[in-house]
Amino acid sequence: MASGSVRGWALCTASLLNFAFVFISGADFIRFVSFRAIYHNITGETTLCRDSIPWSEALQDSSVLTSLLVDLGLLVLFTTQHSLLAWSPVKQVLQSVFGSLNRTAYCFTTALALQILMRYWQPVTGAPCLWSVHHAPWNIWFPLLCFTLHFLCWAIICSILMMFDYPELLGIKQVYYECLGLGDPLSEESPAARRLLSHLRHPVCVELGVVLWLLPALSLDRLLLAGTLSAYLALAHSLDGDDLSYLCVQVSSRMQLFAAPQQQK
């Protein structure tokens, strides 16, 4: 009995520590990919690029090429981790090793890879911007517009993650069910719901795409980041007609649920 209690506390501690690490990494990612990029451009006079240098010279600069190679390596590291650990044979091995902490281990390694990417990312400052809004009055209004839209996109992303059962996505629910002897939480979901989750683990493609591309200035390293992550998001799901039909039914039922209290009034 005591050993079971200790094991339960250990599982809960590991799950909660992982949740804190993932939450902090998510906040760092928002700062890295969104607000830091806008802050550097809030006056319209970005220091991220050198528009006076011609492209022919910039693409021969060793510092530019080195930075791009480092950034590409970091992106390969992140996408490889994110894909390899989601591959069925690897998932089965991890399940046999970690048990209910399988999803926790996946989220932890994802957050760790993301932290490495953000910490060692090399901005390319020796090349021109692909675009830069620096003429009045748009040098003031466009960064503010970007900030507003980024804020709305992140709010939508957080709302969607809450609707997509974030305790299960982060591995908390698996540990909770293990401690109570309830088995796998996904076993309680309908076949249609399990099918949807297997096809769509990134329910924020459109909003993240806006955040990646809508900026007052687009530097060469940001083009690499936005292009790689956009392509990865586009290839990371395999939705079909059955999944979309299930999503429509779920959205319709939730809308009716929200409308019911209003009708009673």
VMD Tcl script that draws the C-alpha trace (Angstrom):
set ca {
  {0.00 0.00 0.00}
  {2.80 2.38 0.97}
  {4.75 1.63 -2.20}
  {1.64 2.30 -4.30}
  {1.11 5.62 -2.54}
  {4.75 6.64 -3.08}
  {4.50 5.67 -6.74}
  {1.33 7.71 -7.11}
  {2.93 10.76 -5.52}
  {6.00 10.34 -7.74}
  {3.83 10.15 -10.87}
  {1.84 13.23 -9.84}
  {5.00 15.18 -9.01}
  {6.59 14.34 -12.36}
  {3.39 15.25 -14.21}
  {2.98 18.59 -12.43}
  {6.63 19.54 -12.85}
  {6.33 18.75 -16.54}
  {3.18 20.89 -16.75}
  {5.09 23.82 -15.23}
  {8.00 23.33 -17.64}
  {5.69 23.10 -20.67}
  {3.75 26.18 -19.52}
  {6.97 28.20 -19.10}
  {8.25 26.99 -22.48}
  {4.95 27.97 -24.09}
  {5.21 31.47 -22.62}
  {8.82 31.71 -23.83}
  {7.71 30.60 -27.29}
  {5.08 33.34 -27.43}
  {7.72 35.89 -26.51}
  {10.22 34.43 -28.99}
  {8.00 33.99 -32.03}
  {5.59 36.87 -31.58}
  {6.08 39.76 -29.20}
  {9.88 40.01 -29.38}
  {9.70 40.22 -33.16}
  {7.08 42.97 -32.98}
  {8.94 44.86 -30.24}
  {12.03 45.10 -32.43}
  {9.84 46.69 -35.10}
  {7.49 48.79 -32.98}
  {9.06 52.04 -34.22}
  {9.26 50.85 -37.82}
  {13.05 51.20 -37.75}
  {14.08 47.57 -37.35}
  {17.61 46.56 -36.37}
  {17.01 42.99 -37.52}
  {18.11 43.61 -41.10}
  {20.56 45.64 -43.19}
  {18.63 46.77 -46.24}
  {21.65 48.68 -47.56}
  {23.45 45.41 -48.35}
  {22.57 43.81 -51.71}
  {21.33 40.21 -51.68}
  {24.25 39.03 -53.82}
  {26.67 40.19 -51.14}
  {24.56 39.05 -48.18}
  {24.21 35.48 -49.46}
  {28.00 35.23 -49.75}
  {28.57 36.46 -46.21}
  {29.89 33.59 -44.06}
  {28.18 34.93 -40.93}
  {24.80 34.91 -42.69}
  {25.28 31.38 -44.01}
  {26.55 30.12 -40.64}
  {23.53 31.57 -38.83}
  {21.14 29.99 -41.34}
  {22.84 26.60 -41.00}
  {22.65 26.76 -37.20}
  {18.98 27.75 -37.34}
  {18.23 24.99 -39.84}
  {19.90 22.46 -37.57}
  {17.79 23.63 -34.64}
  {14.62 23.29 -36.70}
  {15.65 19.80 -37.81}
  {16.24 18.88 -34.15}
  {12.79 20.10 -33.13}
  {10.86 18.57 -36.01}
  {12.75 15.27 -35.71}
  {11.97 14.98 -32.00}
  {8.35 15.95 -32.56}
  {7.89 13.41 -35.35}
  {10.07 10.55 -34.13}
  {8.41 10.31 -30.72}
  {4.99 10.38 -32.40}
  {5.90 7.44 -34.68}
  {3.89 4.35 -33.73}
  {6.83 1.93 -33.13}
  {8.60 4.51 -30.96}
  {5.36 5.31 -29.13}
  {4.92 1.64 -28.30}
  {8.45 1.41 -26.91}
  {7.98 4.57 -24.85}
  {4.64 3.27 -23.60}
  {6.28 0.08 -22.37}
  {9.05 2.07 -20.65}
  {7.18 5.06 -19.21}
  {3.62 3.74 -18.92}
  {1.25 6.52 -17.90}
  {4.13 9.01 -18.15}
  {4.45 8.38 -21.89}
  {2.63 11.56 -22.88}
  {4.45 13.48 -20.14}
  {7.80 12.36 -21.56}
  {6.72 13.42 -25.05}
  {5.66 16.88 -23.88}
  {8.83 17.30 -21.80}
  {11.15 16.45 -24.68}
  {9.14 18.70 -27.00}
  {9.46 21.62 -24.57}
  {13.17 20.85 -24.11}
  {13.77 20.85 -27.88}
  {11.84 24.11 -28.11}
  {13.96 25.67 -25.36}
  {17.15 24.63 -27.17}
  {15.81 26.13 -30.41}
  {14.95 29.45 -28.76}
  {18.13 29.68 -26.71}
  {20.54 28.99 -29.56}
  {18.61 30.62 -32.42}
  {20.88 32.88 -34.50}
  {19.24 36.05 -35.88}
  {20.44 36.99 -39.35}
  {21.30 40.68 -39.11}
  {23.68 40.90 -42.06}
  {21.09 40.56 -44.83}
  {18.17 42.70 -46.07}
  {14.61 42.17 -44.89}
  {12.22 40.53 -47.31}
  {9.81 43.27 -46.34}
  {9.89 46.12 -43.85}
  {7.18 48.65 -43.05}
  {9.05 51.82 -42.19}
  {7.15 54.64 -43.90}
  {4.83 56.95 -41.95}
  {2.12 56.52 -40.82}
  {2.25 52.73 -41.27}
  {5.48 52.46 -39.30}
  {3.34 53.14 -36.21}
  {-0.04 51.67 -37.09}
  {1.04 48.42 -38.72}
  {3.12 47.18 -35.72}
  {0.15 47.99 -33.46}
  {-2.13 46.08 -35.81}
  {0.27 43.13 -35.75}
  {0.39 43.23 -31.94}
  {-3.42 43.21 -31.74}
  {-3.82 40.33 -34.18}
  {-1.06 38.33 -32.50}
  {-2.75 38.82 -29.13}
  {-6.08 37.65 -30.55}
  {-4.47 34.63 -32.22}
  {-2.78 33.54 -29.01}
  {-6.07 33.96 -27.13}
  {-7.79 31.76 -29.72}
  {-4.98 29.19 -29.54}
  {-5.28 28.97 -25.76}
  {-9.08 28.64 -26.02}
  {-8.82 25.85 -28.59}
  {-6.28 23.97 -26.49}
  {-8.64 24.19 -23.52}
  {-11.44 22.74 -25.65}
  {-9.16 19.94 -26.91}
  {-8.75 18.44 -23.43}
  {-5.39 19.95 -22.55}
  {-4.92 17.71 -19.44}
  {-4.85 14.72 -21.81}
  {-2.57 16.52 -24.29}
  {-0.07 17.29 -21.50}
  {-0.22 13.85 -19.89}
  {-1.86 14.97 -16.64}
  {-5.05 13.02 -17.25}
  {-3.15 9.79 -17.93}
  {-1.41 10.01 -14.54}
  {-4.67 10.90 -12.78}
  {-6.43 7.90 -14.29}
  {-3.47 5.65 -13.46}
  {-3.53 6.68 -9.80}
  {-7.27 5.98 -9.59}
  {-7.03 2.73 -11.53}
  {-9.25 3.98 -14.37}
  {-7.00 2.91 -17.25}
  {-6.41 4.94 -20.39}
  {-8.51 8.15 -20.59}
  {-8.74 7.81 -24.37}
  {-10.63 4.55 -23.91}
  {-13.61 6.60 -22.71}
  {-13.67 8.67 -25.89}
  {-15.80 7.67 -28.85}
  {-14.09 6.03 -31.85}
  {-14.71 9.22 -33.84}
  {-13.01 11.34 -31.16}
  {-9.99 9.00 -30.96}
  {-9.74 9.04 -34.74}
  {-9.80 12.85 -34.78}
  {-7.11 13.11 -32.10}
  {-4.87 10.70 -34.01}
  {-5.21 12.87 -37.14}
  {-5.11 16.32 -35.54}
  {-2.75 16.94 -32.63}
  {-2.10 20.52 -33.82}
  {-5.52 22.23 -33.76}
  {-4.04 25.73 -34.16}
  {-2.63 25.75 -37.70}
  {-4.34 28.89 -39.04}
  {-3.73 31.05 -35.98}
  {-0.09 30.01 -35.67}
  {0.37 30.68 -39.38}
  {-0.83 34.25 -38.87}
  {1.56 34.70 -35.96}
  {4.49 33.34 -37.93}
  {4.02 35.48 -41.04}
  {2.29 38.72 -39.98}
  {5.16 40.98 -38.91}
  {6.26 44.56 -39.67}
  {9.58 43.18 -40.97}
  {10.48 39.71 -42.22}
  {14.14 38.81 -41.81}
  {15.88 35.89 -43.49}
  {15.99 33.75 -40.35}
  {12.31 34.49 -39.68}
  {11.51 33.32 -43.21}
  {13.29 30.06 -42.44}
  {11.41 29.67 -39.14}
  {7.99 30.55 -40.56}
  {8.42 28.48 -43.72}
  {9.65 25.36 -41.91}
  {7.02 25.42 -39.16}
  {4.23 26.23 -41.64}
  {5.22 23.29 -43.84}
  {5.47 21.03 -40.80}
  {2.02 22.05 -39.56}
  {0.54 21.49 -43.00}
  {1.99 17.97 -43.14}
  {1.37 17.07 -39.49}
  {-2.33 16.27 -39.79}
  {-4.39 14.07 -42.09}
  {-7.96 15.27 -41.66}
  {-10.61 13.74 -43.89}
  {-14.34 14.09 -44.43}
  {-15.27 11.94 -41.42}
  {-13.11 14.08 -39.12}
  {-14.63 17.31 -40.43}
  {-18.16 15.91 -40.03}
  {-17.38 14.98 -36.43}
  {-15.94 18.45 -35.77}
  {-19.08 20.10 -37.21}
  {-21.32 17.98 -34.98}
  {-19.25 18.83 -31.89}
  {-19.23 22.57 -32.65}
  {-22.99 22.52 -33.28}
  {-23.67 20.71 -29.99}
  {-21.49 23.16 -28.03}
  {-23.24 26.13 -29.62}
  {-26.62 24.66 -28.65}
  {-25.32 24.11 -25.12}
  {-24.27 27.75 -24.81}
  {-27.53 28.95 -26.35}
  {-29.73 26.93 -24.00}
  {-29.27 29.17 -20.89}
  {-30.02 32.25 -23.00}
  {-33.27 30.69 -24.26}
  {-34.34 29.84 -20.71}
  {-33.98 33.48 -19.69}
}
mol new
graphics top color blue
foreach p $ca { graphics top sphere $p radius 0.5 }
foreach p [lrange $ca 0 end-1] q [lrange $ca 1 end] { graphics top cylinder $p $q radius 0.2 }
display resetview
